[in-house]
Amino acid sequence: MFGHGPHFCLGALLARAQMMALFGDVLSRTTWLDAAGDPVLLRSSFQRGVKHLPLRWQS
């Protein structure tokens, strides 16, 4: 996700910690989570990832 080897992202550990905190908080506040549409992927030959991921949830 954040690379490896000599080009490893220096902020990878912080980004992972932030994402874990974010998802942990969101998931603890919801009872139901579902996709509200198809994900939009990044159009890049350099980096693979999700650009948009529409979600629908109920608290």
mmJSON file of the N, C-alpha and C atoms, coordinates in Angstrom:
{"data_MODEL":{"atom_site":{
"group_PDB":["ATOM","ATOM","ATOM","ATOM","ATOM","ATOM","ATOM","ATOM","ATOM","ATOM","ATOM","ATOM","ATOM","ATOM","ATOM","ATOM","ATOM","ATOM","ATOM","ATOM","ATOM","ATOM","ATOM","ATOM","ATOM","ATOM","ATOM","ATOM","ATOM","ATOM","ATOM","ATOM","ATOM","ATOM","ATOM","ATOM","ATOM","ATOM","ATOM","ATOM","ATOM","ATOM","ATOM","ATOM","ATOM","ATOM","ATOM","ATOM","ATOM","ATOM","ATOM","ATOM","ATOM","ATOM","ATOM","ATOM","ATOM","ATOM","ATOM","ATOM","ATOM","ATOM","ATOM","ATOM","ATOM","ATOM","ATOM","ATOM","ATOM","ATOM","ATOM","ATOM","ATOM","ATOM","ATOM","ATOM","ATOM","ATOM","ATOM","ATOM","ATOM","ATOM","ATOM","ATOM","ATOM","ATOM","ATOM","ATOM","ATOM","ATOM","ATOM","ATOM","ATOM","ATOM","ATOM","ATOM","ATOM","ATOM","ATOM","ATOM","ATOM","ATOM","ATOM","ATOM","ATOM","ATOM","ATOM","ATOM","ATOM","ATOM","ATOM","ATOM","ATOM","ATOM","ATOM","ATOM","ATOM","ATOM","ATOM","ATOM","ATOM","ATOM","ATOM","ATOM","ATOM","ATOM","ATOM","ATOM","ATOM","ATOM","ATOM","ATOM","ATOM","ATOM","ATOM","ATOM","ATOM","ATOM","ATOM","ATOM","ATOM","ATOM","ATOM","ATOM","ATOM","ATOM","ATOM","ATOM","ATOM","ATOM","ATOM","ATOM","ATOM","ATOM","ATOM","ATOM","ATOM","ATOM","ATOM","ATOM","ATOM","ATOM","ATOM","ATOM","ATOM","ATOM","ATOM","ATOM","ATOM","ATOM","ATOM","ATOM","ATOM","ATOM","ATOM","ATOM","ATOM"],
"id":[1,2,3,4,5,6,7,8,9,10,11,12,13,14,15,16,17,18,19,20,21,22,23,24,25,26,27,28,29,30,31,32,33,34,35,36,37,38,39,40,41,42,43,44,45,46,47,48,49,50,51,52,53,54,55,56,57,58,59,60,61,62,63,64,65,66,67,68,69,70,71,72,73,74,75,76,77,78,79,80,81,82,83,84,85,86,87,88,89,90,91,92,93,94,95,96,97,98,99,100,101,102,103,104,105,106,107,108,109,110,111,112,113,114,115,116,117,118,119,120,121,122,123,124,125,126,127,128,129,130,131,132,133,134,135,136,137,138,139,140,141,142,143,144,145,146,147,148,149,150,151,152,153,154,155,156,157,158,159,160,161,162,163,164,165,166,167,168,169,170,171,172,173,174,175,176,177],
"type_symbol":["N","C","C","N","C","C","N","C","C","N","C","C","N","C","C","N","C","C","N","C","C","N","C","C","N","C","C","N","C","C","N","C","C","N","C","C","N","C","C","N","C","C","N","C","C","N","C","C","N","C","C","N","C","C","N","C","C","N","C","C","N","C","C","N","C","C","N","C","C","N","C","C","N","C","C","N","C","C","N","C","C","N","C","C","N","C","C","N","C","C","N","C","C","N","C","C","N","C","C","N","C","C","N","C","C","N","C","C","N","C","C","N","C","C","N","C","C","N","C","C","N","C","C","N","C","C","N","C","C","N","C","C","N","C","C","N","C","C","N","C","C","N","C","C","N","C","C","N","C","C","N","C","C","N","C","C","N","C","C","N","C","C","N","C","C","N","C","C","N","C","C","N","C","C","N","C","C"],
"label_atom_id":["N","CA","C","N","CA","C","N","CA","C","N","CA","C","N","CA","C","N","CA","C","N","CA","C","N","CA","C","N","CA","C","N","CA","C","N","CA","C","N","CA","C","N","CA","C","N","CA","C","N","CA","C","N","CA","C","N","CA","C","N","CA","C","N","CA","C","N","CA","C","N","CA","C","N","CA","C","N","CA","C","N","CA","C","N","CA","C","N","CA","C","N","CA","C","N","CA","C","N","CA","C","N","CA","C","N","CA","C","N","CA","C","N","CA","C","N","CA","C","N","CA","C","N","CA","C","N","CA","C","N","CA","C","N","CA","C","N","CA","C","N","CA","C","N","CA","C","N","CA","C","N","CA","C","N","CA","C","N","CA","C","N","CA","C","N","CA","C","N","CA","C","N","CA","C","N","CA","C","N","CA","C","N","CA","C","N","CA","C","N","CA","C","N","CA","C","N","CA","C","N","CA","C","N","CA","C"],
"label_alt_id":[null,null,null,null,null,null,null,null,null,null,null,null,null,null,null,null,null,null,null,null,null,null,null,null,null,null,null,null,null,null,null,null,null,null,null,null,null,null,null,null,null,null,null,null,null,null,null,null,null,null,null,null,null,null,null,null,null,null,null,null,null,null,null,null,null,null,null,null,null,null,null,null,null,null,null,null,null,null,null,null,null,null,null,null,null,null,null,null,null,null,null,null,null,null,null,null,null,null,null,null,null,null,null,null,null,null,null,null,null,null,null,null,null,null,null,null,null,null,null,null,null,null,null,null,null,null,null,null,null,null,null,null,null,null,null,null,null,null,null,null,null,null,null,null,null,null,null,null,null,null,null,null,null,null,null,null,null,null,null,null,null,null,null,null,null,null,null,null,null,null,null,null,null,null,null,null,null],
"label_comp_id":["MET","MET","MET","PHE","PHE","PHE","GLY","GLY","GLY","HIS","HIS","HIS","GLY","GLY","GLY","PRO","PRO","PRO","HIS","HIS","HIS","PHE","PHE","PHE","CYS","CYS","CYS","LEU","LEU","LEU","GLY","GLY","GLY","ALA","ALA","ALA","LEU","LEU","LEU","LEU","LEU","LEU","ALA","ALA","ALA","ARG","ARG","ARG","ALA","ALA","ALA","GLN","GLN","GLN","MET","MET","MET","MET","MET","MET","ALA","ALA","ALA","LEU","LEU","LEU","PHE","PHE","PHE","GLY","GLY","GLY","ASP","ASP","ASP","VAL","VAL","VAL","LEU","LEU","LEU","SER","SER","SER","ARG","ARG","ARG","THR","THR","THR","THR","THR","THR","TRP","TRP","TRP","LEU","LEU","LEU","ASP","ASP","ASP","ALA","ALA","ALA","ALA","ALA","ALA","GLY","GLY","GLY","ASP","ASP","ASP","PRO","PRO","PRO","VAL","VAL","VAL","LEU","LEU","LEU","LEU","LEU","LEU","ARG","ARG","ARG","SER","SER","SER","SER","SER","SER","PHE","PHE","PHE","GLN","GLN","GLN","ARG","ARG","ARG","GLY","GLY","GLY","VAL","VAL","VAL","LYS","LYS","LYS","HIS","HIS","HIS","LEU","LEU","LEU","PRO","PRO","PRO","LEU","LEU","LEU","ARG","ARG","ARG","TRP","TRP","TRP","GLN","GLN","GLN","SER","SER","SER"],
"label_asym_id":["A","A","A","A","A","A","A","A","A","A","A","A","A","A","A","A","A","A","A","A","A","A","A","A","A","A","A","A","A","A","A","A","A","A","A","A","A","A","A","A","A","A","A","A","A","A","A","A","A","A","A","A","A","A","A","A","A","A","A","A","A","A","A","A","A","A","A","A","A","A","A","A","A","A","A","A","A","A","A","A","A","A","A","A","A","A","A","A","A","A","A","A","A","A","A","A","A","A","A","A","A","A","A","A","A","A","A","A","A","A","A","A","A","A","A","A","A","A","A","A","A","A","A","A","A","A","A","A","A","A","A","A","A","A","A","A","A","A","A","A","A","A","A","A","A","A","A","A","A","A","A","A","A","A","A","A","A","A","A","A","A","A","A","A","A","A","A","A","A","A","A","A","A","A","A","A","A"],
"label_entity_id":["1","1","1","1","1","1","1","1","1","1","1","1","1","1","1","1","1","1","1","1","1","1","1","1","1","1","1","1","1","1","1","1","1","1","1","1","1","1","1","1","1","1","1","1","1","1","1","1","1","1","1","1","1","1","1","1","1","1","1","1","1","1","1","1","1","1","1","1","1","1","1","1","1","1","1","1","1","1","1","1","1","1","1","1","1","1","1","1","1","1","1","1","1","1","1","1","1","1","1","1","1","1","1","1","1","1","1","1","1","1","1","1","1","1","1","1","1","1","1","1","1","1","1","1","1","1","1","1","1","1","1","1","1","1","1","1","1","1","1","1","1","1","1","1","1","1","1","1","1","1","1","1","1","1","1","1","1","1","1","1","1","1","1","1","1","1","1","1","1","1","1","1","1","1","1","1","1"],
"label_seq_id":[1,1,1,2,2,2,3,3,3,4,4,4,5,5,5,6,6,6,7,7,7,8,8,8,9,9,9,10,10,10,11,11,11,12,12,12,13,13,13,14,14,14,15,15,15,16,16,16,17,17,17,18,18,18,19,19,19,20,20,20,21,21,21,22,22,22,23,23,23,24,24,24,25,25,25,26,26,26,27,27,27,28,28,28,29,29,29,30,30,30,31,31,31,32,32,32,33,33,33,34,34,34,35,35,35,36,36,36,37,37,37,38,38,38,39,39,39,40,40,40,41,41,41,42,42,42,43,43,43,44,44,44,45,45,45,46,46,46,47,47,47,48,48,48,49,49,49,50,50,50,51,51,51,52,52,52,53,53,53,54,54,54,55,55,55,56,56,56,57,57,57,58,58,58,59,59,59],
"pdbx_PDB_ins_code":[null,null,null,null,null,null,null,null,null,null,null,null,null,null,null,null,null,null,null,null,null,null,null,null,null,null,null,null,null,null,null,null,null,null,null,null,null,null,null,null,null,null,null,null,null,null,null,null,null,null,null,null,null,null,null,null,null,null,null,null,null,null,null,null,null,null,null,null,null,null,null,null,null,null,null,null,null,null,null,null,null,null,null,null,null,null,null,null,null,null,null,null,null,null,null,null,null,null,null,null,null,null,null,null,null,null,null,null,null,null,null,null,null,null,null,null,null,null,null,null,null,null,null,null,null,null,null,null,null,null,null,null,null,null,null,null,null,null,null,null,null,null,null,null,null,null,null,null,null,null,null,null,null,null,null,null,null,null,null,null,null,null,null,null,null,null,null,null,null,null,null,null,null,null,null,null,null],
"Cartn_x":[0.811,0.0,0.858,1.849,2.699,4.098,4.298,5.604,6.488,7.646,8.623,9.996,11.017,12.374,12.899,13.784,14.421,13.447,12.283,11.324,10.149,10.331,9.277,8.899,7.614,7.12,7.448,8.057,8.419,7.195,6.091,4.88,3.934,4.369,3.495,2.953,3.788,3.331,2.294,2.501,1.532,0.219,0.297,-0.91,-1.689,-1.009,-1.695,-2.369,-1.685,-2.26,-3.502,-3.45,-4.592,-5.773,-5.514,-6.586,-7.214,-6.402,-6.929,-7.823,-7.402,-8.201,-9.506,-9.432,-10.614,-11.618,-11.177,-12.095,-12.61,-11.776,-12.218,-13.332,-13.195,-14.204,-15.491,-15.375,-16.566,-17.306,-16.597,-17.248,-17.857,-17.309,-17.896,-19.197,-19.424,-20.629,-21.718,-21.476,-22.457,-22.933,-24.145,-24.672,-24.786,-24.738,-24.917,-24.133,-23.363,-22.531,-22.679,-22.917,-23.138,-22.585,-22.229,-21.755,-22.924,-22.714,-23.747,-23.46,-22.564,-22.184,-20.871,-20.427,-19.171,-17.981,-16.886,-15.687,-15.079,-14.469,-13.738,-12.253,-11.523,-10.107,-9.256,-8.078,-7.124,-6.678,-6.524,-6.027,-4.551,-3.715,-2.287,-1.517,-0.443,0.425,1.46,1.51,2.478,1.912,0.644,0.042,-1.343,-1.661,-2.981,-3.75,-4.992,-5.781,-7.196,-7.969,-9.357,-9.441,-10.073,-10.237,-11.529,-12.618,-13.919,-14.52,-15.113,-15.799,-17.08,-18.175,-19.419,-19.967,-20.301,-20.845,-22.144,-22.931,-24.191,-24.157,-24.481,-24.456,-25.638,-25.877,-26.951,-26.362,-26.643,-26.089,-27.098],
"Cartn_y":[-1.187,0.0,1.255,1.311,2.491,2.232,1.136,0.827,0.056,-0.285,-1.014,-0.803,-1.282,-1.155,0.266,0.696,2.007,3.178,2.925,3.996,3.947,3.363,3.256,4.648,4.912,6.21,6.426,7.556,7.847,8.057,8.467,8.701,7.518,6.35,5.183,4.746,4.729,4.282,5.248,6.54,7.523,7.39,7.226,7.081,5.832,4.733,3.511,3.712,4.362,4.617,5.506,6.518,7.405,6.662,5.815,5.054,4.059,3.418,2.486,3.237,4.417,5.218,5.654,6.108,6.565,5.436,4.309,3.198,2.604,2.54,2.037,2.897,4.212,5.127,5.045,5.05,4.988,3.669,2.563,1.265,1.074,1.699,1.586,2.377,3.342,4.184,3.724,2.68,2.241,0.827,0.534,-0.819,-1.5,-0.702,-1.234,-0.372,-0.992,-0.302,-1.008,-0.243,-0.832,0.101,-0.465,0.345,1.122,2.399,3.244,3.493,2.733,2.861,2.141,2.17,1.519,2.384,1.749,2.532,3.101,4.252,4.868,4.717,4.032,3.778,4.9,5.082,6.046,5.6,6.537,6.225,6.596,5.669,5.944,4.651,4.73,3.56,3.518,4.569,4.668,4.163,4.46,4.15,3.56,2.497,1.893,2.248,2.628,2.96,3.353,3.645,4.05,5.569,6.184,7.637,8.02,7.311,7.543,6.187,6.121,4.904,5.33,5.481,5.923,4.856,5.276,4.367,4.91,3.998,4.33,3.607,4.321,3.676,4.099,3.298,3.576,3.511,4.522,4.53,4.015],
"Cartn_z":[0.0,0.0,0.0,0.836,0.913,0.373,-0.324,-0.89,0.055,-0.454,0.345,-0.276,0.391,-0.128,0.02,-0.874,-0.738,-0.939,-1.522,-1.774,-0.812,0.344,1.348,1.849,1.934,2.379,3.852,4.18,5.564,6.454,5.879,6.657,6.697,6.211,6.115,7.473,8.497,9.812,10.389,10.214,10.685,9.911,8.601,7.78,8.181,8.429,8.865,10.216,11.145,12.469,12.353,11.498,11.307,10.692,9.717,9.081,10.062,10.888,11.893,12.884,13.315,14.245,13.584,12.336,11.621,11.453,10.899,10.659,11.967,12.982,14.282,14.855,14.746,15.263,14.446,13.13,12.271,12.488,12.504,12.649,14.029,15.051,16.391,16.507,15.602,15.649,14.691,13.92,12.932,13.244,12.803,12.938,11.584,10.522,9.184,8.205,7.334,6.356,5.019,3.956,2.633,1.559,0.43,-0.7,-1.289,-1.583,-2.177,-3.654,-4.208,-5.604,-5.846,-7.067,-7.414,-7.02,-6.592,-6.288,-7.563,-7.446,-8.555,-8.226,-9.103,-8.876,-9.451,-8.879,-9.413,-10.793,-11.688,-13.031,-13.09,-12.655,-12.584,-12.795,-13.534,-13.689,-12.568,-11.753,-10.669,-9.343,-9.103,-7.807,-8.023,-7.277,-7.352,-6.082,-6.232,-5.06,-5.421,-4.407,-4.569,-4.451,-5.436,-5.423,-4.693,-4.97,-4.327,-3.968,-2.782,-2.347,-1.626,-2.371,-1.735,-0.8,0.427,1.43,1.989,2.484,3.151,4.487,5.58,6.884,7.726,8.746,9.693,11.088,11.896,13.268,14.272],
"occupancy":[1.0,1.0,1.0,1.0,1.0,1.0,1.0,1.0,1.0,1.0,1.0,1.0,1.0,1.0,1.0,1.0,1.0,1.0,1.0,1.0,1.0,1.0,1.0,1.0,1.0,1.0,1.0,1.0,1.0,1.0,1.0,1.0,1.0,1.0,1.0,1.0,1.0,1.0,1.0,1.0,1.0,1.0,1.0,1.0,1.0,1.0,1.0,1.0,1.0,1.0,1.0,1.0,1.0,1.0,1.0,1.0,1.0,1.0,1.0,1.0,1.0,1.0,1.0,1.0,1.0,1.0,1.0,1.0,1.0,1.0,1.0,1.0,1.0,1.0,1.0,1.0,1.0,1.0,1.0,1.0,1.0,1.0,1.0,1.0,1.0,1.0,1.0,1.0,1.0,1.0,1.0,1.0,1.0,1.0,1.0,1.0,1.0,1.0,1.0,1.0,1.0,1.0,1.0,1.0,1.0,1.0,1.0,1.0,1.0,1.0,1.0,1.0,1.0,1.0,1.0,1.0,1.0,1.0,1.0,1.0,1.0,1.0,1.0,1.0,1.0,1.0,1.0,1.0,1.0,1.0,1.0,1.0,1.0,1.0,1.0,1.0,1.0,1.0,1.0,1.0,1.0,1.0,1.0,1.0,1.0,1.0,1.0,1.0,1.0,1.0,1.0,1.0,1.0,1.0,1.0,1.0,1.0,1.0,1.0,1.0,1.0,1.0,1.0,1.0,1.0,1.0,1.0,1.0,1.0,1.0,1.0,1.0,1.0,1.0,1.0,1.0,1.0],
"B_iso_or_equiv":[0.0,0.0,0.0,0.0,0.0,0.0,0.0,0.0,0.0,0.0,0.0,0.0,0.0,0.0,0.0,0.0,0.0,0.0,0.0,0.0,0.0,0.0,0.0,0.0,0.0,0.0,0.0,0.0,0.0,0.0,0.0,0.0,0.0,0.0,0.0,0.0,0.0,0.0,0.0,0.0,0.0,0.0,0.0,0.0,0.0,0.0,0.0,0.0,0.0,0.0,0.0,0.0,0.0,0.0,0.0,0.0,0.0,0.0,0.0,0.0,0.0,0.0,0.0,0.0,0.0,0.0,0.0,0.0,0.0,0.0,0.0,0.0,0.0,0.0,0.0,0.0,0.0,0.0,0.0,0.0,0.0,0.0,0.0,0.0,0.0,0.0,0.0,0.0,0.0,0.0,0.0,0.0,0.0,0.0,0.0,0.0,0.0,0.0,0.0,0.0,0.0,0.0,0.0,0.0,0.0,0.0,0.0,0.0,0.0,0.0,0.0,0.0,0.0,0.0,0.0,0.0,0.0,0.0,0.0,0.0,0.0,0.0,0.0,0.0,0.0,0.0,0.0,0.0,0.0,0.0,0.0,0.0,0.0,0.0,0.0,0.0,0.0,0.0,0.0,0.0,0.0,0.0,0.0,0.0,0.0,0.0,0.0,0.0,0.0,0.0,0.0,0.0,0.0,0.0,0.0,0.0,0.0,0.0,0.0,0.0,0.0,0.0,0.0,0.0,0.0,0.0,0.0,0.0,0.0,0.0,0.0,0.0,0.0,0.0,0.0,0.0,0.0],
"pdbx_formal_charge":[null,null,null,null,null,null,null,null,null,null,null,null,null,null,null,null,null,null,null,null,null,null,null,null,null,null,null,null,null,null,null,null,null,null,null,null,null,null,null,null,null,null,null,null,null,null,null,null,null,null,null,null,null,null,null,null,null,null,null,null,null,null,null,null,null,null,null,null,null,null,null,null,null,null,null,null,null,null,null,null,null,null,null,null,null,null,null,null,null,null,null,null,null,null,null,null,null,null,null,null,null,null,null,null,null,null,null,null,null,null,null,null,null,null,null,null,null,null,null,null,null,null,null,null,null,null,null,null,null,null,null,null,null,null,null,null,null,null,null,null,null,null,null,null,null,null,null,null,null,null,null,null,null,null,null,null,null,null,null,null,null,null,null,null,null,null,null,null,null,null,null,null,null,null,null,null,null],
"auth_seq_id":[1,1,1,2,2,2,3,3,3,4,4,4,5,5,5,6,6,6,7,7,7,8,8,8,9,9,9,10,10,10,11,11,11,12,12,12,13,13,13,14,14,14,15,15,15,16,16,16,17,17,17,18,18,18,19,19,19,20,20,20,21,21,21,22,22,22,23,23,23,24,24,24,25,25,25,26,26,26,27,27,27,28,28,28,29,29,29,30,30,30,31,31,31,32,32,32,33,33,33,34,34,34,35,35,35,36,36,36,37,37,37,38,38,38,39,39,39,40,40,40,41,41,41,42,42,42,43,43,43,44,44,44,45,45,45,46,46,46,47,47,47,48,48,48,49,49,49,50,50,50,51,51,51,52,52,52,53,53,53,54,54,54,55,55,55,56,56,56,57,57,57,58,58,58,59,59,59],
"auth_comp_id":["MET","MET","MET","PHE","PHE","PHE","GLY","GLY","GLY","HIS","HIS","HIS","GLY","GLY","GLY","PRO","PRO","PRO","HIS","HIS","HIS","PHE","PHE","PHE","CYS","CYS","CYS","LEU","LEU","LEU","GLY","GLY","GLY","ALA","ALA","ALA","LEU","LEU","LEU","LEU","LEU","LEU","ALA","ALA","ALA","ARG","ARG","ARG","ALA","ALA","ALA","GLN","GLN","GLN","MET","MET","MET","MET","MET","MET","ALA","ALA","ALA","LEU","LEU","LEU","PHE","PHE","PHE","GLY","GLY","GLY","ASP","ASP","ASP","VAL","VAL","VAL","LEU","LEU","LEU","SER","SER","SER","ARG","ARG","ARG","THR","THR","THR","THR","THR","THR","TRP","TRP","TRP","LEU","LEU","LEU","ASP","ASP","ASP","ALA","ALA","ALA","ALA","ALA","ALA","GLY","GLY","GLY","ASP","ASP","ASP","PRO","PRO","PRO","VAL","VAL","VAL","LEU","LEU","LEU","LEU","LEU","LEU","ARG","ARG","ARG","SER","SER","SER","SER","SER","SER","PHE","PHE","PHE","GLN","GLN","GLN","ARG","ARG","ARG","GLY","GLY","GLY","VAL","VAL","VAL","LYS","LYS","LYS","HIS","HIS","HIS","LEU","LEU","LEU","PRO","PRO","PRO","LEU","LEU","LEU","ARG","ARG","ARG","TRP","TRP","TRP","GLN","GLN","GLN","SER","SER","SER"],
"auth_asym_id":["A","A","A","A","A","A","A","A","A","A","A","A","A","A","A","A","A","A","A","A","A","A","A","A","A","A","A","A","A","A","A","A","A","A","A","A","A","A","A","A","A","A","A","A","A","A","A","A","A","A","A","A","A","A","A","A","A","A","A","A","A","A","A","A","A","A","A","A","A","A","A","A","A","A","A","A","A","A","A","A","A","A","A","A","A","A","A","A","A","A","A","A","A","A","A","A","A","A","A","A","A","A","A","A","A","A","A","A","A","A","A","A","A","A","A","A","A","A","A","A","A","A","A","A","A","A","A","A","A","A","A","A","A","A","A","A","A","A","A","A","A","A","A","A","A","A","A","A","A","A","A","A","A","A","A","A","A","A","A","A","A","A","A","A","A","A","A","A","A","A","A","A","A","A","A","A","A"],
"auth_atom_id":["N","CA","C","N","CA","C","N","CA","C","N","CA","C","N","CA","C","N","CA","C","N","CA","C","N","CA","C","N","CA","C","N","CA","C","N","CA","C","N","CA","C","N","CA","C","N","CA","C","N","CA","C","N","CA","C","N","CA","C","N","CA","C","N","CA","C","N","CA","C","N","CA","C","N","CA","C","N","CA","C","N","CA","C","N","CA","C","N","CA","C","N","CA","C","N","CA","C","N","CA","C","N","CA","C","N","CA","C","N","CA","C","N","CA","C","N","CA","C","N","CA","C","N","CA","C","N","CA","C","N","CA","C","N","CA","C","N","CA","C","N","CA","C","N","CA","C","N","CA","C","N","CA","C","N","CA","C","N","CA","C","N","CA","C","N","CA","C","N","CA","C","N","CA","C","N","CA","C","N","CA","C","N","CA","C","N","CA","C","N","CA","C","N","CA","C","N","CA","C","N","CA","C","N","CA","C"],
"pdbx_PDB_model_num":[1,1,1,1,1,1,1,1,1,1,1,1,1,1,1,1,1,1,1,1,1,1,1,1,1,1,1,1,1,1,1,1,1,1,1,1,1,1,1,1,1,1,1,1,1,1,1,1,1,1,1,1,1,1,1,1,1,1,1,1,1,1,1,1,1,1,1,1,1,1,1,1,1,1,1,1,1,1,1,1,1,1,1,1,1,1,1,1,1,1,1,1,1,1,1,1,1,1,1,1,1,1,1,1,1,1,1,1,1,1,1,1,1,1,1,1,1,1,1,1,1,1,1,1,1,1,1,1,1,1,1,1,1,1,1,1,1,1,1,1,1,1,1,1,1,1,1,1,1,1,1,1,1,1,1,1,1,1,1,1,1,1,1,1,1,1,1,1,1,1,1,1,1,1,1,1,1]
}}}
